[in-house]
């Protein structure tokens, strides 16, 4: 049997098909999140657009409900950025990513100097203690960490916790239309009657009906004019 070499176009289409980007499907949102091994979620909105581009009749509540139930969590993973992944994948992936996050603490140009010489195991233990009773934002953690480690940069200490502990950003952070500070470690239910939480008091932005067209010639090389949307 003669081996076949894929053309650039065929390879591009195969890649897009594997990513469910050639045509929308009907999978449950949680299954697609796991198939993709997570969605880039450094900002709150991109995971919703990623699912909308891949699923027919997608509604933002499909992902928001998964975040509120903790079936999907927002956690620092690949490349040291936040991803939305299933809870099961968060448990499996974090240990694999941990060496990268540990190395970042000694090489990060912004925070490494503030962590140099610090007992990182002690920092992790203090962080667990501060988060034991409920979620706290990074802004809340910084002064508390500064009290425990006087003379250290509070921002660097908080960044250290972000890498050392498998912290998750909990609702209302990440909910469609909710614009509130990220909190970590423990889930909190959203009062949908309050303004700014995605409820009746504030109308969330609508998902657009179509994606803005890119360079048609380059895009056609990948997906073909018949399926370019």
N, C-alpha and C positions, 0 to 999 in steps of 0.2 A: 504494500500500500504506500503510495507516494505521499510524503508529508506535505501539508499545505501551509504556506506562509500567509498569515492574515495581512490584508492590506491595512493601511492606516484607517480607512473608512470603516472596514469590518471590525477592527479592534475598537474603534470609537463607539460603534453601535453596540458591540458586545458589552463594553463597559457601561454604557448608558442603560442597557437592558438590565444588567445586574443591579444597577442602582435604581431600577424602576422609574426611569426618566424617559423612556420611549413612549409609554402610554400609561394612563392612570389605571389603577387596579382597585380591587374591592376588599383588600385585606383589612382586618381590624388594625387600628393605629398601633397597638402594643406589639403586634407581630411584625409590622414594618419597622418599628424602632429597633427591635431585636435583630431583624434581618440586616439592617444597615449598621449594626453595632454602635448605635447612638447617632445623635444629631448635634452638630455644632450649636452651642447655646450660650456663647459668651455674652450675647445680648438676648433679652427675653423673646423677641419676635421671630428670629430665624427658624426655630424648630417648627413653628406653625406654617410658615411658608414652605418649608421642606416637605411637610406632609401634604399640604394643599397641592403641591406640584405633582404628587405621586398617587393621590387617592381621589376617587370620584366622590362627590357629595361630602367632602370633608368639612367639618364644622370645628371651630376652635375649642368648643367644649369637650371634644373627643380627647384632646391632649390635656386640657386643663383638669378634667376629672381624674385622669391618670396621675397628674402631679399632686392633686389634693389627697388622693388615696395612697400615695407613695408607691404605686406600682411603677412609676417613672420618677427618677430623681435627677437633679442638676448637681453635677459633681466635677471636680477638677480631674481630668484624665489625660487623653492624648495631647501631646505638645504642651502640656501644662495649662490648657485652657478648659473652660467649662463645657461639658457635654450633657445632653439629656439622654439618659440610658435607662433601661429597665433596672429595677432594683437588683435582680439576679445578676445582670451584667456588671452593675456597679461593684458588687461583691467580688466577682471573678476578675475584673479588669484592674481594680485599684492596686492589687499586689504586683501585677506585672508592670504597672506604670511607676511604682514607688521609687525604683532606682533613679529614674529620670528626675523625679521631684526632689530626691535627696541631693543629687548632683547640682541641681539648680540653686540650692541654698548656699553653695560655695562659689557659684559662678555668676549669679544674677548681678548685673551691673548696678542695679538700683538698691538692692537690699543685702547683698552678701557682706558688705563691710559692717553693717549694723548687727549681723549675726555672728561675726567672726569670734571664735573663742568661747561662744556660749554653749552651755550644756543643753543640747537639743532634747535629750530625754527629759530633763527637768521642764523645759518649755512645753513639751507635749503633755506632761502630767499636769502642769498648771492649766493648760488649755482645757483638758478634760474636766478638771474641777470647775472651771468657770462656766462650762457649758452643760454641767450635769443637770441643772434644774430647769433648763429651757433655752430657747434660741436667743442669740445675741448677734447684732450686726457687727461688722468689723469696726465701725465707728464707736460702738459701745465697748468692744474688747480692748481697743488701743490704750485708753487710760487705765484700765484694770491691769493690763499687762505691764504698763509702765510702773505701777506701784510695786509689782513683784520683781521687776528687773530694772531698778533705778539706773539712770545713765544710758540706757539703751533706747534706740529709736523705736517708738511705739509702732510705727508703720511696718518696720522690718519684723518686729515680733509677731504682729498679726499675719504678715505674709508667711512667716515661718510656720504658724499653725495651719495655714491653708495647705501647705505642702506636707506637713508631718502627720496630720490627722485626716481621716476620710470624711470630711465635713460635707454636708449637702446644703444647698440653698433651698429653703422651704417656702411654701406659699405664705403670703401672696406673691412673692417674687416668682416670676416666670408665668404667671397666669395672664391670659389674653386681656389686655386693657388695664392691668393693674400696674401702677407706677409707684412702687414703694421700695424701700431699701431691702437688700438681701439680708436674710437671717439664716443662721446655720443650726444644724444638729437636731432640732425637734420640730415636728409638723405643727401647724396651726391652721384651724379652719378659717375660712373667709366669710365675713359678714357681707353678703351680697346686697344688702340694703344701704350700705354706706357708700358715699361718693368715692371714686377713685379705686374701687375694688372690682370693677367689672360688672357691677350690679345695676339696678335701675337708676341710681344716682348719677351714673356716667356711662354714656354710650361708647363701647369699645370701637376702635377703628375697624373698618370692614376689610376683609381680604380682597384684594383686587381681582377682577374677573379675568384678566389676562396679564401675562408677563410682558414687559416692555421689549419690543423686538431688538435683537442685537444685530451684528453684522450678518446679513442673510447669507452671503457667500460662505463665510467661515462656518456658520452654524449648519448650513446644508451639507458641508463636507462631513460633519459628524452624524447628523441624524436624518438627513435627507429632506428635501423640500416637502414631501408628503406628510411627514410627521412633525415638522418644526412648528412649535407653538410658543 
